[in-house]
């Protein structure tokens, strides 16, 4: 049995007096795509921010590669190999595509080989190479999402946290994002994906967790959740 790359146990989080997460438990296995699904407000983004160190848990433990990182600073988590690609992409609009990408190699482990990684990102996303000198704010939403993914890869992460990567994208770009996720898994990346497009996310997932009101309501393989009558009725419109 493999040791999880990421283990979240008893996670609680709140914004002021409002508790958002209630004793959340889940694991992410190396080389897998693990998916969190659920309605708006279910707690997906709060989980991602807690793992990345942007929200301080009220209780619980977050372990990455056997190390307790619950109280670690966010930059230390990046140095350790965690990378969050946030909801809304958050590229730097006044900077060029290449400048945005190079900012992704901020961790010491990534800086040394940033030129080689930049070439790899351009290989994966030829559109970014075509637009390398263009301001990021002038790109389409889909192109900005590719830029956000590429910037994340520049950090040479071992675990990629993707928060709603298809939000607001046209169907053709949604398809491209999921194809990219599948390709990243095939080349050895480990991915934790929070996604409202439940059907495609579950089809891709090795393991999946359904969140409802800040709690894990159901877990299993992606296929098992796809076959769940409750999931099909509430999230797949079937």
Helices and strands as residue ranges (DSSP letters): E 6-15, E 18-28, E 33-37, H 44-52, E 59-64, E 67-68, H 74-80, E 82-85, H 97-103, H 108-111, H 114-124, H 126-130, G 136-138, H 141-154, E 159-163, H 171-186, E 190-194, H 198-204, E 207-212, E 215-220, H 222-226, H 229-235
